[in-house]
Amino acid sequence: MTMTMKPHLFAHVVSASLLAFVTAKALANDEGCINHVAVEPYTDAQMVTDKVDAQSHEMNIKHLKGLLKTSVGSTVTLPMGSFSMGILDGMDDEQPVHNVTIDYELEVGLYEVTFNQWEACVENGGCNGYQPVAEGWGRGNRPVINVSWVDVQSFLKWLNSLAREAGDAGGWRLLSEAEWEYVAAADQPEQYSWGEYLGTNNANCNGCGSIWDEKTTAPVGSFKPNAWGLYDMHGNVFEWVSDCWNNNYERAPTNGQAWLYGNCERRVIRGGSWYFPPKFMRVTNRYWFNRDIRDFNVGFRTARTVNK
């Protein structure tokens, strides 16, 4: 039987239920009629190949999801809320006190990013191949140190690329300074997550009473978490946040977003470290390093917005 059609080449795909496919062009004559359509059966060999390809793809996705889970680490999703940022009787750069509203949920790493997580990035072609020095203290589940703010951006870029390959939404980033203070305070009014006073062996700092004080970092999670379940928000290592440095809170954002103007060669760090005295661990304390500085006092923590 002759069928007429528009005068151009046309490939007709046979229904998958027939287990066949078109492998030849439909050849049209001068009158626009199809002379021949070649249909070949879906062979057993092709079926086996497709099955192997599908299994290989499934295994690859499973591997990527496992790698992503390891690289992100344990997380907690925190509620939206409002808080007063800063303190009246603190340092000048901790003022003026202002209200901040976080109108979105945050997913935050329970721990500071470890050497294990960083090395997963390097081993899988990310982080510009940079291997930070561990100062002889050990790697593994200790917080990664000697990473600049710029270095951290390469980790986040790799992590989000991995997330996309694994079918995840991604969106991993540093906390903003306001988010960091919100997370560290955990809806508590005191300067430390365990209370208003320093106490003994509650964190790792120069004068905290731990076995690591002024010596080395501690493995992450060595101390009790705060009220929201996050570890090492005080001491161990300072944590990079997204914000540029400003000398005080005049005209600071009130919506939880990062402050991306000011002195952007300097980036804010929060939380104190194993080497610094307790006052640097206060929830409201602010400090900065140049964005390209690698230092054994500084690491980072990852986060992402959940529902905005």
C-alpha positions in Angstrom: 0.0 0.0 0.0 1.2 3.5 -0.8 0.9 6.3 1.7 1.2 10.0 0.8 3.0 12.4 3.1 4.6 15.9 3.1 7.7 15.9 0.8 10.5 15.5 3.4 12.3 12.6 5.0 10.3 11.0 7.9 11.4 8.3 10.4 8.5 6.4 11.8 9.2 4.9 15.3 7.4 1.6 15.9 5.7 1.2 19.3 7.9 -0.3 22.0 5.3 -2.9 22.7 6.3 -4.4 19.3 9.9 -4.6 20.5 11.1 -3.2 17.2 12.6 0.0 16.0 13.2 1.9 12.7 16.8 1.7 11.5 16.4 3.0 8.0 15.2 6.3 6.5 11.8 6.4 4.9 12.6 7.0 1.3 10.2 9.3 -0.6 9.7 9.3 -4.4 9.2 12.4 -6.4 5.4 12.3 -5.7 6.1 12.3 -1.9 5.2 8.7 -1.4 7.1 6.3 0.9 8.7 3.5 -1.0 10.1 1.5 1.9 10.5 1.5 5.7 13.0 -1.0 7.2 12.1 -2.4 10.6 14.4 -4.6 12.6 13.5 -6.7 15.6 14.7 -5.8 19.2 17.3 -8.6 19.6 18.3 -10.5 22.7 21.8 -9.0 22.4 20.4 -5.5 22.4 18.1 -6.3 25.4 21.1 -7.6 27.4 23.2 -4.5 26.5 20.4 -2.1 27.6 19.9 -4.1 30.8 23.6 -3.9 31.6 23.6 -0.1 30.8 20.6 0.4 33.1 22.3 -1.6 35.9 25.5 0.3 35.5 23.7 3.7 35.6 21.9 2.6 38.8 25.1 1.5 40.4 26.8 4.8 39.5 23.9 6.8 41.0 24.0 4.7 44.1 27.8 5.3 44.4 27.3 9.1 43.9 24.6 9.2 46.6 26.9 7.4 49.0 29.8 9.7 48.2 27.5 12.7 48.7 26.2 11.4 52.0 29.8 10.9 53.2 30.9 14.3 51.9 28.0 16.3 53.4 28.1 14.4 56.7 25.3 14.4 59.3 23.0 17.3 59.3 20.0 18.8 61.2 17.2 20.9 59.9 16.6 24.0 62.1 13.4 26.0 62.4 12.8 29.5 61.2 12.7 32.2 63.9 13.8 35.6 65.1 16.5 36.7 67.5 18.5 39.7 68.7 21.9 39.8 67.1 24.7 41.4 69.0 25.0 42.5 72.7 24.7 45.8 74.4 27.7 45.4 76.8 30.0 43.7 74.2 32.6 45.0 71.8 31.9 47.9 69.5 31.7 45.6 66.5 28.9 43.6 68.2 26.6 46.6 68.1 24.1 48.0 67.5 21.9 45.1 68.7 19.3 44.5 66.0 16.5 42.0 65.3 17.0 39.4 62.6 14.3 37.2 61.2 15.2 33.8 59.6 12.0 33.1 57.6 13.2 29.8 56.2 14.5 26.5 57.5 18.2 25.7 57.5 19.9 22.4 57.0 23.2 22.6 58.8 26.2 20.2 59.3 26.2 18.8 62.8 30.0 19.0 62.8 32.7 21.1 61.3 33.9 19.7 57.9 36.6 17.1 58.6 39.8 16.1 56.8 37.9 12.9 55.6 35.4 15.1 53.8 38.0 17.3 52.3 40.0 14.4 51.1 36.9 12.9 49.4 36.8 16.1 47.4 40.4 15.9 46.4 40.3 12.2 45.6 37.3 12.8 43.3 38.9 15.6 41.3 37.7 18.7 43.3 39.2 21.3 45.7 41.8 22.1 43.1 43.8 19.1 44.3 44.8 21.0 47.4 45.7 18.9 50.5 45.8 21.0 53.7 48.6 20.5 56.2 47.4 18.8 59.4 50.2 20.1 61.6 51.0 16.5 62.7 47.8 16.4 64.8 46.0 13.7 62.7 43.5 13.9 59.9 40.4 11.7 59.8 37.6 13.2 61.8 39.5 16.2 63.0 38.2 19.5 61.5 40.0 20.4 58.3 42.3 23.4 58.9 44.6 25.5 56.8 41.9 26.2 54.3 41.2 29.8 53.2 37.8 31.2 52.4 38.7 30.9 48.8 39.7 27.2 49.2 36.3 26.6 50.8 34.5 27.9 47.7 36.2 25.1 45.7 34.9 22.5 48.1 31.4 23.9 47.9 31.5 24.0 44.1 32.6 20.3 44.0 29.9 19.3 46.6 27.1 21.0 44.6 28.3 19.4 41.4 28.3 16.0 43.1 24.8 16.7 44.4 23.5 17.4 40.9 25.0 14.2 39.5 23.4 12.3 42.4 20.0 13.8 41.7 20.1 16.0 44.8 19.0 19.7 45.0 22.5 20.8 46.2 22.6 24.4 47.4 25.4 23.8 49.9 27.1 27.0 51.1 28.6 28.6 54.2 26.3 30.1 56.8 25.9 33.8 56.8 27.1 35.6 59.9 23.5 36.1 61.2 22.7 32.5 60.5 25.8 31.4 62.4 24.8 33.4 65.5 21.2 32.1 65.3 22.5 28.5 65.1 25.1 28.9 67.8 22.7 30.5 70.2 20.1 27.8 69.6 17.3 29.9 71.1 19.3 30.3 74.3 20.1 33.7 75.9 23.5 32.9 77.3 26.9 33.5 75.7 27.8 29.8 75.7 25.5 27.0 74.7 26.0 25.4 78.1 25.3 28.6 80.1 26.5 32.1 80.9 29.8 31.0 82.4 32.8 29.2 80.9 32.9 26.2 83.2 35.4 23.4 82.6 35.9 21.0 79.7 32.9 22.3 77.7 35.0 23.1 74.6 38.5 23.3 73.2 40.1 26.7 73.7 43.1 28.3 75.5 41.7 28.0 79.0 38.7 25.7 78.6 40.1 22.9 80.7 40.2 20.3 78.0 43.1 17.9 77.1 43.5 19.7 73.8 43.7 23.3 75.1 46.3 25.4 73.3 47.8 22.2 71.9 45.8 20.8 69.0 42.3 20.6 67.5 40.0 17.9 68.9 38.1 15.3 66.9 34.8 16.7 66.0 32.0 15.9 68.4 34.2 15.6 71.4 32.0 17.8 73.6 28.3 18.1 74.3 26.2 19.7 71.5 24.1 22.8 71.8 20.3 22.7 72.3 19.8 22.1 68.6 22.3 19.3 68.4 25.2 21.0 66.8 28.7 20.3 67.9 31.7 22.6 68.3 29.9 25.9 67.8 32.3 27.1 70.5 36.1 26.5 70.2 38.1 23.9 68.3 38.3 26.0 65.1 36.9 29.3 64.0 34.4 28.8 61.2 34.4 30.8 57.9 31.0 32.4 57.1 29.9 34.1 53.9 30.0 37.7 55.0 32.4 40.6 54.2 33.8 42.3 57.2 32.1 45.5 58.6 33.3 47.2 61.7 29.8 47.3 63.3 26.2 46.4 62.6 25.1 49.7 61.1 22.9 48.9 58.1 23.4 45.2 58.6 20.9 42.8 56.9 18.0 41.8 59.1 16.7 38.9 57.0 19.5 36.4 57.7 21.2 36.9 54.4 25.0 37.4 54.1 26.4 40.9 54.1 28.2 41.1 50.8 29.5 44.6 50.9 32.1 46.2 53.1 35.7 45.0 53.2 35.3 41.8 51.1 39.0 41.0 51.1 38.3 40.3 54.8 35.8 37.6 55.6 34.1 37.0 59.0 35.1 34.0 61.2 33.1 32.9 64.2 33.3 30.6 67.2 36.9 30.8 68.6 39.5 28.1 68.4 41.8 25.7 70.4 44.5 28.4 70.5 42.4 31.5 71.3 41.1 32.5 74.8 37.5 31.9 75.9 36.2 35.4 75.0 36.5 34.6 71.3 34.1 31.7 71.8 31.2 33.9 72.9 28.1 33.6 70.7 28.2 37.3 69.8 32.0 37.6 69.3 33.2 38.6 65.8 36.6 38.3 64.1 38.0 38.3 60.6 40.8 36.9 58.5 41.8 37.8 54.9 39.9 35.6 52.5 43.1 34.0 51.1 44.7 33.2 54.5 45.2 29.5 55.4 45.5 29.2 59.1 45.5 26.3 61.6 42.8 28.0 63.7 40.2 28.1 61.0 37.9 25.6 59.3 34.2 25.7 58.2 30.8 24.2 58.4 28.3 23.7 55.6 24.6 24.6 55.3 21.8 25.1 52.9 18.4 26.8 52.7 15.6 24.2 52.8 12.3 25.9 51.9 12.8 29.4 50.5 
